[in-house]
Amino acid sequence: MGRTYRVYGMGAALVDTEIEVDDAFLASAGIDKGLMTLVDEARQQQLLELLQTHLVASRRASGGSAANSVIATSYFGGRAFYSCKVADDDNGRFYLADMARAGVDCNACAGTGAGTTGKCLVLITPDAERTMNTFLGISSTLAPHNVDEAALADSDYLYLEGYLVTSPTGRAAAIAGRELAERHGVRTALSFSDPGIVAHFRDGLGEMLGTQVDLLFCNRAEASEWSGRERLEDAADALRAIARSFAITLGGDGALVFDGRRYHRIAPHPVTPLDTNGAGDMFAGAYLHGITQGWDAANAARFASRAAGELVMHYGPRLPAPLHRRLLEEFLRAD
């Protein structure tokens, strides 16, 4: 008898506010383009005040890297569970309702309390690059006791976002989750999440990875930062020490996947991007759906590339629910 959940995700619960800006605004506000920067609530409020004239066109959505991925997996038809932490405030209630609509079971329903739900300002420039300023709020207190061992043991994969490393309790929760997964024979997956995370939290990421994870997701910049090697093939070879298999996304150049035995170069799905926010998350969610359905790594990556290509043609970190099924049906017909 199969397990209940295809993917058990762990990560921050963030309500995203996505706003279109230009490079001049980023420079004037002292914001590093293309990276995720952790800020306190006062700094985030300062940025909101600077963005007053932009907020009319802003969009709100539940987010967080791993959350985006498990929602994608759920929309593609695989049951998912998510461990996170939200506060008993408007954003927290919005977040939980959004997860429920996506069909994702969530431990946070029993854990809301005093505090502030995490928020992320996602700034999109005309070149479709996303720049994030994140206030973790109550998400920074995610801890080992927030791991649901029964649900985790009933899952095919544990999926951890690298952003958990920024919080001492979040890092401890990730390590506890990985150790429980290994104990119960659940495969482990981790995303590096952001080049800045790899640069500044390498030791903590190493603790989260343990001896080796079953699957690693990263982009070219993150692979290079981790390995200290510029050449893609060299960086990929270095990743084999920490992951039994992995997928390196290459933006407009597709992806490079290692299935544990050999490499597969995945052709890109040619598109004109509007917004790259969530592209890596969609790739991971689609890939996880594919391999938990028994697909080989190359087919899972081709589907993930197609799904990520579709996402970047839309604003926001997620696609409408019906579009997931259409993408899946089209891919299966073509295959």
Beta strands, then each sheet from edge to edge (+ up, - down):
strand 1: 5-10
strand 2: 14-20
strand 3: 36-38
strand 4: 59-63
strand 5: 80-83
strand 6: 104-106
strand 7: 118-124
strand 8: 130-135
strand 9: 155-161
strand 10: 187-191
strand 11: 215-219
strand 12: 246-249
strand 13: 255-258
strand 14: 263-266
sheet 1: 6+ 5+ 1+ 9+ 10+ 11+ 12+ 13- 14+
sheet 2: 3+ 8+ 7- 2- 4+
end
